[in-house]
Amino acid sequence: MSGSSVPVTIRILDREYQIACREDEREALQAAASMVHERMQEVRSRGNVIGTDRVAVMAALNMAHELIALKETEESCERMRNRVSELQDRVATALSE
């Protein structure tokens, strides 16, 4: 049953959407919809953006910005891990000599 699609109703800013997804992806879809709903509510509550389409675009831009920053942080951490590993290898080599 995990491969077949089921209809899932999600609610974002007072509108309902029917989305087809696999049963095993239902919770992830609902979590994503909840996140989008919350972000759009935040943008709308600030009062400086009017119109659902503009609220959606601003929320999407904010989420994309956060994702890019997270990826940059992740890449930075990976570079740091690689550098630490290199230094550990150099120390191990120096100690073994």
C-alpha distances in whole Angstrom, upper triangle without the diagonal:
4,5,6,9,10,13,15,19,21,25,27,31,31,29,25,23,19,17,14,12,8,7,9,12,13,15,17,17,19,21,22,23,25,27,28,29,31,32,33,35,37,38,39,41,43,44,45,43,42,40,36,36,38,37,33,35,37,34,32,36,36,32,33,36,35,32,35,37,35,34,38,38,35,37,41,39,38,42,43,41,42,46,46,45,47,50,49,49,53,54,52,54,58,57,57,60
4,6,8,10,13,14,18,20,23,26,29,30,27,24,21,19,16,13,10,6,6,6,9,10,13,14,14,16,18,19,20,22,24,25,26,28,30,31,32,34,36,36,38,40,42,43,40,40,38,34,33,36,34,31,32,34,31,29,32,33,29,30,33,31,29,31,34,31,30,34,34,32,34,37,35,34,38,39,37,39,42,42,41,44,46,45,46,49,50,49,51,54,54,54,57
4,7,10,13,15,19,20,24,26,30,30,28,24,21,18,15,12,9,6,8,8,10,12,15,15,15,18,20,20,21,24,25,25,27,29,30,31,33,35,36,37,39,41,42,43,40,40,37,34,33,35,34,30,32,34,31,29,32,33,29,29,33,32,29,31,34,31,30,34,35,32,34,37,36,35,38,40,38,39,43,43,42,44,47,46,46,50,51,50,52,55,55,55,58
4,7,10,13,16,19,22,25,28,28,25,22,19,16,13,9,8,6,7,9,11,12,15,16,15,17,20,20,20,23,25,25,26,29,30,30,32,35,35,36,38,40,41,42,39,39,36,32,31,34,33,30,31,34,31,29,32,33,30,30,34,33,30,33,35,33,32,36,37,34,36,39,39,37,41,43,41,42,46,46,45,47,50,49,50,53,54,53,55,58,58,58,61
4,7,9,13,15,19,21,25,25,22,18,15,12,9,6,5,4,7,9,9,10,13,14,12,15,18,17,17,20,22,22,23,26,27,27,29,31,32,33,35,37,38,39,36,35,32,28,28,31,30,26,28,30,28,26,29,30,27,28,31,30,28,31,33,31,31,35,35,33,35,38,38,37,40,42,41,42,45,46,45,48,50,50,50,53,55,54,56,59,59,59,62
4,6,10,13,16,19,23,22,19,16,13,10,8,5,6,6,6,10,10,9,12,14,12,13,16,17,16,19,21,21,21,24,26,26,27,30,31,31,33,36,36,38,35,34,31,27,27,30,29,25,28,30,27,26,29,30,27,28,32,31,29,32,34,32,32,36,36,35,37,40,39,39,42,43,42,44,47,47,47,49,52,51,52,55,56,56,58,60,61,61,64
4,7,10,13,16,19,19,16,12,10,6,6,4,7,9,9,12,11,9,13,14,11,12,16,16,14,17,19,19,19,22,24,23,25,28,28,28,30,33,33,35,32,31,28,24,24,27,26,23,25,28,25,24,28,28,26,27,30,30,28,31,33,32,32,36,36,35,37,40,40,39,43,44,43,45,48,48,48,51,53,52,53,56,58,57,59,62,62,63,65
4,6,10,13,16,16,14,10,8,6,5,6,7,9,9,12,10,7,10,11,9,8,12,12,11,13,16,16,16,19,20,20,21,24,25,25,27,30,30,32,29,28,25,22,22,25,23,20,23,25,22,22,25,26,23,25,28,27,26,29,31,29,30,34,34,33,35,38,37,37,41,42,41,43,46,46,46,49,51,51,52,55,56,56,58,60,61,61,64
4,7,10,13,12,10,6,6,5,6,9,10,13,13,15,13,10,12,13,10,9,12,13,10,12,15,14,13,17,19,18,19,22,23,22,24,27,28,29,26,25,23,19,20,23,21,18,22,23,21,21,24,25,22,24,28,27,26,29,31,30,31,34,35,34,36,39,38,39,42,43,43,45,47,48,48,51,52,52,54,56,57,57,60,62,62,63,66
4,7,10,10,8,6,5,7,7,11,12,14,14,16,13,10,11,12,8,7,10,10,6,8,11,11,10,13,15,14,15,18,19,19,21,24,24,26,23,22,20,16,17,20,18,15,19,20,17,17,21,21,19,21,24,23,23,26,28,27,28,31,32,31,34,36,36,36,39,41,40,42,45,45,46,48,50,50,52,54,55,55,58,60,60,61,64
4,7,6,5,4,6,9,11,14,15,18,18,19,17,14,14,14,11,9,11,11,7,8,11,10,8,11,13,12,12,16,17,16,17,21,21,23,20,19,17,14,15,18,15,14,17,18,16,17,20,20,19,21,24,23,23,26,28,27,29,32,32,32,35,37,36,38,40,41,41,44,46,46,47,50,51,51,53,56,56,57,59,61,62,63,65
4,6,5,6,8,11,12,16,17,20,20,21,18,16,16,15,12,11,12,11,7,8,9,7,5,8,10,8,9,12,13,12,14,17,18,19,17,16,14,10,12,14,12,10,14,15,12,13,17,17,16,18,21,20,21,24,25,25,27,29,30,30,33,35,35,36,39,40,40,42,44,45,46,48,50,50,52,54,55,56,58,60,60,62,64
4,6,8,11,14,16,20,21,24,24,25,22,20,19,19,16,14,15,14,10,10,11,9,6,9,10,7,7,11,11,9,11,15,15,16,14,13,11,8,11,13,10,10,14,14,12,14,17,17,17,20,22,21,22,25,26,26,28,31,31,32,34,36,36,38,40,41,42,44,46,47,48,50,52,52,54,56,57,58,60,62,62,64,66
4,7,10,14,16,20,21,24,24,26,23,20,20,20,17,15,17,16,12,12,14,12,9,12,14,11,10,14,15,12,14,17,17,19,17,15,13,10,13,15,13,13,17,18,16,18,21,21,20,23,25,25,26,29,30,30,32,34,35,35,38,40,40,41,44,45,45,47,50,50,51,54,55,55,57,59,60,61,63,65,66,67,70
4,7,10,13,16,19,22,22,24,21,19,19,19,16,14,16,15,12,13,15,12,10,13,15,12,13,16,16,14,17,20,19,21,18,16,13,10,12,15,14,13,16,18,16,17,21,21,20,23,25,25,26,28,30,30,31,34,35,35,37,40,40,41,44,45,45,47,49,50,51,53,55,55,57,59,60,61,63,65,66,67,69
4,7,10,13,15,19,19,21,18,16,17,17,14,12,15,14,11,12,15,13,11,15,16,14,15,19,19,18,20,23,23,24,21,20,17,14,15,18,16,15,18,20,18,18,22,23,21,23,26,26,26,29,31,30,31,34,35,35,37,40,40,41,43,45,45,47,49,50,50,53,54,55,56,59,60,60,62,64,65,66,69
4,6,10,12,16,17,19,16,14,15,15,12,11,14,13,10,12,15,13,12,16,17,15,17,20,20,19,22,25,24,26,22,21,18,14,15,18,17,14,18,20,18,17,21,22,20,22,25,25,25,27,30,29,30,33,34,33,36,38,38,39,42,43,43,45,47,48,48,51,53,53,54,57,58,58,60,63,63,64,67
4,7,10,13,14,17,14,12,15,15,11,11,15,14,11,14,17,15,15,19,20,19,20,23,24,23,25,28,28,29,26,25,22,18,18,22,20,18,20,23,21,20,24,25,23,24,27,27,26,29,31,30,31,34,35,34,36,39,39,39,42,44,43,45,48,49,49,51,53,53,54,57,58,58,60,63,63,64,67
4,6,10,12,14,11,10,12,12,9,10,13,12,10,14,16,14,15,18,19,19,21,23,24,24,26,29,29,30,27,26,23,19,19,22,21,18,20,22,20,19,22,23,21,22,26,25,24,27,29,28,28,32,33,31,33,36,36,36,39,41,40,42,45,45,45,48,50,50,51,54,55,55,57,60,60,61,63
4,7,9,12,10,9,13,13,10,12,15,14,13,16,18,17,18,22,23,22,24,27,27,27,30,32,33,34,30,30,27,23,22,25,24,21,23,26,23,21,25,26,23,24,28,27,25,28,31,29,29,33,34,32,34,37,37,36,39,41,40,42,45,46,45,48,50,50,51,54,55,55,56,59,60,60,63
4,6,8,6,7,10,10,8,11,13,13,13,16,17,17,19,21,22,23,25,27,27,28,30,33,34,34,31,31,28,25,24,27,25,22,24,26,23,21,25,26,22,23,27,26,23,26,29,27,27,30,31,29,31,35,34,33,37,38,37,39,42,42,42,45,47,47,47,50,52,51,53,56,56,57,59
4,5,5,7,10,10,10,12,14,15,15,18,19,20,21,24,25,25,27,29,30,31,33,35,37,37,35,34,32,28,28,30,28,25,27,29,26,24,27,28,24,25,29,27,25,28,30,28,28,31,32,30,32,35,34,33,37,38,37,38,41,42,41,44,46,46,46,49,51,50,52,55,55,55,58
4,5,5,8,10,10,11,14,15,16,17,19,20,21,24,25,26,27,30,31,32,33,36,37,38,36,36,33,29,29,32,30,26,29,30,27,26,29,29,26,27,30,28,26,29,31,29,29,33,33,31,33,36,35,34,38,39,38,39,42,42,42,45,47,46,47,50,51,50,53,55,55,55,59
4,6,7,8,10,12,13,14,16,17,19,20,22,23,25,26,28,29,31,32,33,36,37,38,36,36,34,30,30,32,30,27,29,30,27,25,28,28,24,25,28,27,24,27,29,26,26,30,30,28,30,33,32,31,35,36,34,36,39,39,38,41,43,42,43,47,47,47,49,52,52,52,55
4,6,5,6,9,10,11,12,14,15,17,18,20,21,22,24,26,27,28,30,32,34,35,32,33,30,27,26,28,26,23,25,26,23,21,24,24,21,22,25,23,21,24,26,23,24,27,27,25,28,31,30,29,33,34,33,34,37,38,37,40,42,42,43,46,47,46,48,51,51,51,54
4,6,5,6,9,10,11,12,14,15,16,18,20,21,22,24,26,27,28,31,32,33,31,31,29,25,25,27,25,22,24,26,22,21,25,24,21,23,26,24,22,26,27,25,26,29,29,27,30,33,32,32,35,36,35,37,40,40,40,43,45,44,45,48,49,49,51,54,54,54,57
4,5,5,6,9,10,10,12,14,15,16,18,20,21,23,24,25,27,29,31,32,30,31,29,25,25,27,25,22,24,25,21,21,24,23,20,22,24,22,21,24,26,23,24,28,27,26,28,31,30,30,33,34,33,35,38,38,38,41,43,42,44,47,47,47,49,52,52,52,55
4,5,5,6,9,10,11,12,14,15,17,18,20,21,23,24,26,27,29,30,28,29,27,24,24,25,23,20,22,22,19,18,21,20,17,18,21,19,17,21,22,20,20,24,24,22,25,28,27,27,30,31,30,32,35,35,35,38,40,39,41,44,45,44,47,49,49,50,53
4,5,5,6,9,10,11,12,14,15,16,18,20,21,22,24,26,28,29,26,26,24,21,21,22,20,17,19,21,17,16,20,19,16,18,21,19,18,21,23,21,22,25,26,24,27,29,29,29,32,34,33,35,38,38,38,41,43,42,44,47,47,48,50,52,52,53,56
4,5,5,6,9,10,10,12,14,15,16,18,20,21,22,25,26,28,25,26,24,20,21,22,20,17,20,21,17,17,20,20,17,19,22,20,19,23,24,22,24,27,27,26,29,31,30,31,34,35,34,37,39,39,40,43,44,44,46,48,49,49,52,54,54,55,58
4,5,5,6,9,10,11,12,14,15,17,19,20,21,23,25,26,24,25,24,20,21,22,19,17,19,19,16,16,19,17,14,17,19,17,16,20,21,19,21,24,24,23,26,28,27,28,31,32,31,34,36,36,37,40,41,41,43,45,46,46,49,51,51,52,55
4,5,5,6,9,10,11,12,14,15,17,18,20,22,24,24,22,23,21,18,18,19,17,14,16,16,13,12,15,15,11,14,16,15,14,17,19,17,19,22,22,21,24,26,26,27,30,31,31,33,35,36,36,39,40,40,42,45,45,46,48,50,51,52,54
4,5,5,6,9,10,10,12,14,15,16,18,20,22,23,20,21,19,15,16,17,15,12,15,16,12,12,16,15,13,15,18,17,17,20,21,20,22,25,25,25,27,30,29,30,33,34,34,36,39,39,40,42,44,44,46,48,49,50,52,54,54,56,58
4,5,5,6,9,10,10,12,14,15,16,19,20,22,20,21,20,16,17,18,15,13,16,16,13,14,17,15,13,16,19,17,17,21,21,20,22,25,25,25,28,30,29,30,33,34,34,36,39,39,40,42,44,44,46,48,49,49,52,54,54,55,58
4,5,5,6,9,10,11,12,14,15,17,19,20,19,20,19,16,17,17,14,12,14,14,10,11,14,12,10,13,15,13,13,17,18,17,19,22,21,21,24,26,26,27,30,31,31,33,36,36,37,39,41,41,43,45,46,47,49,51,51,53,55
4,6,5,6,8,10,11,12,14,16,17,18,16,17,16,12,13,14,11,8,11,11,7,8,11,11,9,12,14,13,14,17,18,18,20,22,23,23,25,27,28,29,31,32,33,35,37,38,39,41,43,43,45,47,48,49,51,53,53,55,57
4,6,5,6,9,10,10,12,14,16,17,15,16,15,11,13,14,10,9,13,12,9,11,14,13,12,15,17,16,17,20,21,21,23,26,26,26,29,31,31,32,35,36,36,38,40,41,42,44,46,46,48,50,51,52,54,56,56,58,60
4,5,5,6,9,10,10,13,15,16,15,16,16,13,15,15,11,11,14,13,9,12,14,12,11,15,16,15,16,20,20,19,22,24,24,25,28,29,29,31,33,34,34,37,39,39,40,43,44,44,47,49,49,50,53,54,55,56,59
4,5,5,6,9,10,11,13,14,13,15,15,12,13,13,9,9,11,9,6,8,10,8,8,12,13,12,14,17,17,17,20,22,22,23,26,27,27,29,31,32,33,35,37,37,39,41,42,43,45,47,48,49,51,52,53,55,57
4,5,5,6,8,10,11,12,10,11,11,9,10,10,6,6,9,8,5,9,11,10,10,13,15,15,16,19,20,20,22,24,25,26,28,30,30,32,34,35,36,38,40,41,42,44,46,46,48,50,51,52,54,56,57,58,61
4,5,5,6,9,10,12,11,12,12,10,13,12,8,10,12,11,9,12,14,13,13,17,18,17,19,22,22,22,25,27,27,28,31,32,32,34,37,37,38,41,42,42,44,46,47,48,50,52,53,54,56,58,58,60,62
4,5,5,6,9,11,11,13,14,12,14,13,9,11,13,10,8,12,13,11,12,15,16,15,18,20,20,20,23,25,25,26,29,30,30,32,34,35,36,38,40,40,42,44,45,46,48,50,50,52,54,55,56,58,60
4,6,5,7,8,7,9,11,10,12,9,6,8,10,7,6,10,11,9,11,14,14,15,17,19,19,21,23,24,25,27,29,30,31,33,35,35,37,39,40,41,43,45,46,47,49,50,51,53,55,56,57,59,61
4,5,6,7,6,7,9,8,11,9,6,9,11,9,9,13,14,13,15,18,18,18,21,23,23,24,27,28,29,30,33,33,34,37,38,39,40,43,44,45,46,48,49,50,53,54,55,56,59,60,61,62,65
4,5,8,9,10,12,12,15,13,10,13,15,12,12,16,16,15,17,20,20,20,22,24,24,25,28,29,29,31,34,34,35,37,39,39,41,43,44,45,47,49,50,51,53,54,55,56,59,60,61,63,65
4,6,8,10,13,13,15,13,10,13,14,11,12,15,15,14,16,19,18,19,22,23,23,24,27,28,28,30,32,33,34,36,38,38,40,42,43,44,46,48,48,49,52,53,54,55,58,58,59,62,64
4,6,7,10,12,14,12,10,14,15,12,13,17,17,16,18,21,21,21,24,26,26,27,30,31,31,33,35,36,37,39,41,41,43,45,46,47,49,51,51,53,55,56,57,59,61,62,63,65,67
4,7,10,12,13,10,9,13,13,11,13,16,15,15,18,20,19,20,23,24,24,26,29,29,30,32,34,34,36,38,39,40,42,44,45,46,48,50,50,52,54,55,56,58,60,61,62,64,66
4,7,9,10,7,6,10,10,8,10,13,13,13,16,18,18,19,22,23,24,26,28,28,30,32,33,34,36,38,39,40,42,43,45,46,48,49,50,52,54,55,56,58,60,61,62,64,66
4,7,8,7,7,10,11,11,12,15,16,16,19,20,21,22,25,26,27,28,30,31,33,34,36,37,39,41,42,43,45,47,48,49,51,52,53,55,57,58,59,61,63,64,65,67,69
4,6,5,6,9,10,11,12,14,15,17,18,20,21,23,24,26,27,29,30,32,33,35,36,38,39,41,42,44,45,47,48,49,51,53,54,55,57,59,60,61,63,64,66,67,69
4,5,5,6,9,10,10,12,14,15,16,18,20,21,22,24,26,27,28,30,31,33,34,36,37,39,40,42,43,45,46,48,49,51,52,53,55,57,58,59,61,63,64,65,67
4,5,5,6,9,10,10,12,14,15,16,18,20,21,22,24,26,27,28,30,31,33,34,36,37,39,40,42,43,45,46,48,49,51,52,54,55,57,58,60,61,62,64,66
4,5,5,6,8,10,10,12,14,15,16,18,20,21,23,24,26,27,29,30,31,33,34,36,37,39,40,42,43,45,46,48,49,51,52,54,55,57,58,60,61,63,65
4,5,5,6,9,10,11,12,14,15,17,18,20,21,23,24,26,27,28,30,32,33,35,36,37,39,41,42,43,45,47,48,49,51,53,54,55,57,58,59,61,63
4,6,5,6,9,10,10,12,14,15,16,18,20,21,22,24,26,27,28,30,31,33,34,36,37,39,40,42,43,45,46,47,49,51,52,53,55,57,58,59,61
4,5,5,6,9,10,10,12,14,15,16,18,20,21,22,24,25,27,28,30,31,33,34,36,37,39,40,42,43,45,46,48,49,51,52,54,55,57,58,60
4,5,5,6,9,10,10,12,14,15,17,18,20,21,23,24,26,27,29,30,32,33,35,36,37,39,41,42,43,45,47,48,49,51,52,54,55,57,59
4,5,5,6,9,10,11,12,14,15,17,18,20,21,22,24,26,27,29,30,32,33,35,36,37,39,41,42,43,45,47,48,49,51,52,53,55,57
4,5,5,6,8,10,10,12,14,15,16,18,20,21,22,24,25,27,28,30,31,33,34,36,37,39,40,42,43,45,46,47,49,51,52,53,56
4,5,5,6,9,10,10,12,14,15,16,18,20,21,22,24,26,27,28,30,31,33,34,36,37,39,40,42,43,45,46,48,49,51,52,54
4,5,5,6,9,10,11,12,14,15,17,18,20,21,23,24,26,27,29,30,32,33,35,36,37,39,41,42,43,45,47,48,49,51,53
4,5,5,6,9,10,10,12,14,15,16,18,20,21,22,24,26,27,29,30,31,33,35,36,37,39,41,42,43,45,46,47,49,51
4,5,5,6,9,10,10,12,14,15,16,18,20,21,23,24,25,27,29,30,31,33,35,36,37,39,40,42,43,45,46,48,50
4,5,5,6,9,10,11,12,14,15,16,18,20,21,23,24,26,27,29,30,32,33,35,36,38,39,40,42,43,45,47,48
4,5,5,6,9,10,10,12,14,15,16,18,20,21,22,24,26,27,28,30,31,33,35,36,37,39,40,42,43,45,47
4,5,5,6,9,10,10,12,14,15,16,18,20,21,22,24,25,27,29,30,31,33,35,36,37,39,40,42,43,45
4,5,5,6,9,10,10,12,14,15,16,18,20,21,23,24,26,27,29,30,32,33,35,36,37,39,40,42,44
4,5,5,6,9,10,10,12,14,15,16,18,20,21,22,24,26,27,28,30,32,33,34,36,37,39,40,42
4,5,5,6,9,10,10,12,14,15,16,18,20,21,22,24,26,27,29,30,31,33,34,36,37,39,41
4,5,5,6,8,10,10,12,14,15,16,18,20,21,22,24,25,27,29,30,31,33,34,36,37,39
4,5,5,6,9,10,11,12,14,15,16,18,20,21,22,24,26,27,28,30,32,33,34,36,38
4,5,5,6,9,10,10,12,14,15,16,18,20,21,22,24,26,27,28,30,31,33,34,36
4,5,5,6,9,10,10,12,14,15,16,18,20,21,23,24,26,27,29,30,31,33,35
4,5,5,6,9,10,11,12,14,15,17,18,20,21,23,24,26,27,29,30,32,33
4,5,5,6,9,10,11,12,14,15,16,18,20,21,22,24,26,27,28,30,32
4,5,5,6,9,10,10,12,14,15,16,18,20,21,22,24,25,27,28,30
4,5,5,6,9,10,10,12,14,15,17,18,20,21,23,24,26,27,29
4,5,5,6,9,10,11,12,14,15,17,18,20,21,23,24,26,27
4,5,5,6,8,10,10,12,14,15,16,18,20,21,22,24,26
4,5,5,6,9,10,10,12,14,15,16,18,20,21,22,25
4,5,5,6,9,10,11,12,14,15,16,18,20,21,23
4,5,5,6,9,10,11,12,14,15,16,18,20,21
4,5,5,6,9,10,10,12,14,15,16,18,20
4,5,5,6,9,10,10,12,14,15,16,19
4,5,5,6,9,10,11,12,14,15,17
4,5,5,6,8,10,10,12,14,16
4,5,5,6,8,10,10,12,14
4,5,5,6,9,10,11,12
4,5,5,6,9,10,11
4,5,5,6,9,10
4,5,5,6,9
4,5,5,6
4,6,5
4,5
4
